[in-house]
Each structure stands twice: as C-alpha cells, then as structure tokens.
Amino acid sequence: MDRITLTGVTAVGYHGVFDFERRDGQPFVVDAVLHTDFTKAAQTDDLQYTAHYGEVAELITKYIEGEPLNLIEALAVRIAEGILANYHVAAVDVTIHKPKAPIEVPFGDVTVSVHRERS
C-alpha cells in the first residue's frame, strides 16, 4: 500500500478537560498517514485519483479549531473518520501532539495515535 504522509499540521484548539484549556486554547499538532494505491494516479498523472493533501490539511485544521472536546483521543478518531469519509484512502493513521499539555513535571510531548481502516 502506498502512503501520503502529512506532518506538523498545526492550529490552536480548545480541547481539554480543564476550564483554562477551553478558555485559553493551545496548539495542537497533527500527523496523518494516508494509505492508498497510487497506481491510477501514477498512470494518469491526475489529482482526482489520489488524496489531495492540501485539502486533507485543511480538514485537519477544521477539526482542531472546531468543537471543543475533552479528550485528544476523541479528536484523533474524529479526524481519522473525517479523512476516511471524504477521501479515497484505504486506511489512515492519525497522531495528535499536545505539546503544551497541563502536566506538572518536565516533558517533551504528549501524543495519541489511532489507526482506522475503511470497512
């Protein structure tokens, strides 16, 4: 299976369980791997036979900036399901980074990852 990889799609969202997270917002960073078959796109050199990664990045941004959720796990699943619903891909891996998570000890990043396949 061929892959399109988007890394570092960043926007401010208002996700989290604490009031200040929903009030102040924070950056969320998303990586997505789209699993698809490039055969027809390569043969025809036509964008309609692959996933338009610019549009996928815009979709991801809409989810980050959209409805506030308590859990980044929920955000990851919604993004993955949105990609599957809107683009011709067989599967998608989505990783959400929450680099400013409210953790009281030094840390580098917090991520959650999901894998979803077309059924």
Secondary structure as the mmCIF struct_conf table of DSSP 4:
data_model
#
loop_
_struct_conf.conf_type_id
_struct_conf.id
_struct_conf.beg_label_comp_id
_struct_conf.beg_label_asym_id
_struct_conf.beg_label_seq_id
_struct_conf.end_label_comp_id
_struct_conf.end_label_asym_id
_struct_conf.end_label_seq_id
STRN STRN1 ASP A 2 GLY A 13
BEND BEND1 GLY A 16 PHE A 18
HELX_RH_AL_P HELX_RH_AL_P1 ASP A 19 ASP A 24
STRN STRN2 GLN A 26 THR A 36
HELX_RH_AL_P HELX_RH_AL_P2 THR A 39 THR A 44
TURN_TY1_P TURN_TY1_P1 ASP A 45 ASP A 45
HELX_RH_3T_P HELX_RH_3T_P1 LEU A 47 TYR A 49
BEND BEND2 THR A 50 THR A 50
HELX_RH_AL_P HELX_RH_AL_P3 TYR A 53 GLU A 65
BEND BEND3 GLY A 66 GLU A 67
BEND BEND4 ASN A 70 ASN A 70
HELX_RH_AL_P HELX_RH_AL_P4 ILE A 72 ASN A 86
BEND BEND5 TYR A 87 TYR A 87
BEND BEND6 ALA A 90 ALA A 90
STRN STRN3 ALA A 91 HIS A 97
TURN_TY1_P TURN_TY1_P2 PRO A 99 LYS A 100
BEND BEND7 GLU A 104 VAL A 105
BEND BEND8 GLY A 108 GLY A 108
STRN STRN4 THR A 111 GLU A 117
#
